[in-house]
């Protein structure tokens, strides 16, 4: 989980998914404990109070996991939500 992840935060109104857009695709993001959602204006509020809004470029530590890895780290509810946003691949 030491990989550097870089991309643009994208909110898909149709699916309700927040993804990290990169390389012509996107990945759902599992945010750290202490992160919350702000409805107006839409954005992710990080534990330190910084707000990351859709369209902003973000970079952070982490890595890409398959569903079973997410489930082990964050539980089945989070893994299910991430899988729903990940699409067929």
Buried (B, 14 or more C-beta within 10 A) or exposed (E): EEEEBEBBBBBEEEEEBBBBBBEEEBBBBBBEEEEEEEEEEBBBBBEEEEEBEBEEEBEBEBEEBEEEEBBEEBEEEBBEBBBEBBEEE
